Amino acid sequence: MKGGKGDIVIRNKKASHDYEFLEKFIAGIKLAGTEIKSLRQGKSTIGDSYCFFNEGELFIKGMHIAEYWWGNLNNHDPLRERKLLLTKRELKKIERKVKETGLTIIVIKVFINDRGLAKAEIAISKGKKEYDKRETLKRKDATREMDRMRKV
C-alpha cells in the first residue's frame, strides 16, 4: 500500500461482489493540498463512495480522506465532494448511459500514478441480484478448485 511514487492503491473490495462492471474509466481527482498528502500516506477509504452529476460535471461522494496529521487550520473536510476530471466527450457518454438505463457510477480504486497525480478508476455498473452474487461465488470457487488440482 505504501512506498514510492505510483504504488499507493486504495481499492473498493465490495464493488466487484455487489456490482457488474459494464465500462471502466480513469479520471483525475481535483484535491486540496492536505488531501493529496494524506492520500499519499494511504489514509483513505472508498467503500461507500459513488459518483453523481451536478451541472454536467462528475463528483465523488462518500470518499473519506483522513485529515493530514501535520495540517493546521487549513486542513480539509474528510468527506467533502471531490470533482472528477474527464474529457467532455467521456462526461457526455457517461451521463447519457446513466440517464437512459438507470445505471450507477462507482469508484473501483484510487491510486497515485507515476507522475504523482491522484487518479480514480470508476465504472458504469449495474447492481447484482442475490442469485447473481451466489453464481459469481460458485464460479470463483470452481476456478480455485481447478487451480488447486493442477498444482498437485
C-alpha positions in Angstrom: 0.0 0.0 0.0 2.8 2.5 0.8 6.1 3.1 -0.8 7.5 5.3 -3.6 5.6 7.2 -6.2 3.0 5.3 -8.1 2.3 2.3 -5.9 -0.4 3.6 -3.5 -3.7 1.9 -4.3 -6.9 2.1 -2.3 -9.4 -0.5 -3.5 -13.2 -0.9 -3.1 -13.3 -4.6 -2.4 -17.1 -4.9 -2.1 -17.6 -3.4 -5.5 -17.0 -6.5 -7.6 -19.2 -8.5 -5.3 -22.1 -6.1 -5.4 -21.9 -4.7 -9.0 -21.4 -5.9 -12.5 -18.9 -3.5 -14.3 -20.1 -2.5 -17.8 -17.5 0.1 -18.7 -14.4 1.5 -16.9 -12.8 4.9 -17.0 -9.7 6.5 -15.4 -10.3 10.1 -14.1 -8.2 12.6 -12.4 -9.3 13.9 -8.9 -9.3 17.6 -8.0 -7.8 17.7 -4.5 -6.7 20.3 -1.9 -3.2 20.5 -0.7 -3.6 18.5 2.5 -5.8 15.9 0.8 -3.0 14.7 -1.6 -0.6 14.5 1.3 -3.0 12.3 3.3 -3.8 10.2 0.2 0.0 9.6 -0.4 0.1 8.1 3.1 -2.8 5.7 2.1 -5.3 7.2 4.6 -8.4 6.9 2.5 -11.5 4.7 2.2 -13.8 4.4 -0.8 -16.1 1.6 0.4 -19.3 3.7 0.4 -18.4 6.1 -2.4 -20.3 6.7 -5.6 -20.3 9.3 -8.4 -23.0 11.7 -9.4 -23.5 14.5 -11.9 -24.0 18.1 -11.0 -24.5 20.7 -13.8 -22.6 18.5 -16.3 -19.7 17.8 -14.0 -18.9 14.5 -12.3 -18.3 14.4 -8.5 -17.3 11.6 -6.0 -19.5 11.5 -2.8 -18.7 9.4 0.2 -14.9 9.2 -0.3 -13.2 9.6 3.0 -9.7 11.1 3.0 -8.4 11.5 6.6 -7.2 14.9 7.8 -3.5 15.4 7.3 -1.8 15.0 10.7 0.6 17.9 10.2 -2.2 20.1 8.8 -3.4 23.1 10.8 -6.3 25.5 10.3 -6.0 24.9 6.5 -6.9 21.1 6.9 -9.7 19.8 4.6 -13.1 18.3 5.3 -12.6 14.5 5.2 -16.0 13.8 3.4 -16.3 16.7 1.0 -17.4 16.1 -2.6 -14.5 15.9 -5.0 -14.6 16.8 -8.6 -13.5 14.2 -11.2 -11.6 15.3 -14.2 -12.6 13.7 -17.5 -12.9 14.9 -21.1 -16.2 16.4 -22.2 -16.8 13.5 -24.6 -16.3 11.0 -21.7 -18.6 13.0 -19.5 -21.4 13.1 -22.1 -21.0 9.4 -22.8 -21.2 8.5 -19.1 -24.1 10.9 -18.4 -26.1 9.6 -21.4 -25.7 5.9 -20.3 -26.6 6.6 -16.7 -29.7 8.6 -17.5 -31.0 6.2 -20.2 -30.7 3.0 -18.3 -30.5 3.9 -14.6 -27.0 2.6 -14.0 -24.7 3.6 -11.2 -21.2 5.0 -11.3 -19.0 3.6 -8.6 -15.3 4.1 -7.6 -13.3 0.9 -8.0 -9.9 2.2 -6.9 -8.0 5.3 -6.2 -4.2 5.5 -6.9 -1.3 7.8 -7.4 0.1 7.5 -10.9 3.8 7.6 -12.0 3.7 11.4 -12.3 2.4 11.8 -8.7 -1.2 12.6 -9.7 -4.3 11.2 -7.9 -6.4 9.1 -10.2 -9.7 7.2 -9.7 -10.8 4.2 -11.7 -14.6 4.5 -12.0 -17.1 2.1 -13.6 -20.5 2.3 -15.0 -22.1 -0.6 -13.2 -25.3 -2.5 -12.7 -26.2 -3.9 -9.2 -26.2 -7.6 -8.9 -29.2 -9.6 -7.7 -28.7 -12.0 -4.8 -28.7 -15.0 -7.1 -26.0 -13.4 -9.4 -23.8 -12.9 -6.3 -24.2 -16.6 -5.4 -23.4 -17.6 -9.1 -20.2 -15.5 -9.0 -19.1 -17.1 -5.8 -19.7 -20.6 -7.2 -17.7 -19.8 -10.3 -14.8 -18.4 -8.2 -14.8 -21.5 -6.0 -14.8 -23.8 -9.0 -11.9 -21.9 -10.6 -9.9 -22.0 -7.3 -10.6 -25.8 -7.0 -9.4 -26.4 -10.6 -6.2 -24.4 -9.9 -5.6 -26.5 -6.8 -6.0 -29.7 -8.8 -3.5 -28.5 -11.4 -0.8 -27.8 -8.8 -1.0 -31.3 -7.3 
